[in-house]
């Protein structure tokens, strides 16, 4: 299982690379000023980093309990990414609507657009992250598989 410092590196690098991509793309696709997309993007990234840490910790504990290890198959990676984005979608909907002064339906469409981007991005990023920073064996992390 990953250590706290690794989880923090993961969350911060995920959000920084994601923001560098999604702010200009979101401003262009939704025809909103880049600074407005930047504000909701940074607010979203802040919420997402907190959610990322909590969600991945809970997911890993669930995998340890159910499977005895935290290695993910491609199918589990898809489930992992979709469930993460669903939780984040629920958290971000009111932020988009309130800050951008748009209705809930328009905010939902925008939120779904960002979620679609981030589902694919999360799948690719997490797979690449695991290749660059492999998950320690159970004995290496100080936590035994149960």
Helices and strands as residue ranges (DSSP letters): H 4-30, H 34-67, H 74-100, H 104-132, H 138-141
